[in-house]
């Protein structure tokens, strides 16, 4: 159970919630798709190694981490 201080820290202004929701939507709808398309195209071309491919995999992991963090933050703010 959260204490009162932790509950206050989870509160976001409506403007901040809107900003974070837009950021989350961009990550899900645009960034995630771009990286997934790049990785899929590289794999179709038989490229499964190299700096660019590894960078794309790292970028994909970072995007997924950011998505999860924003989802958690927004979920806690709405409690």
Beta strands, then each sheet from edge to edge (+ up, - down):
end
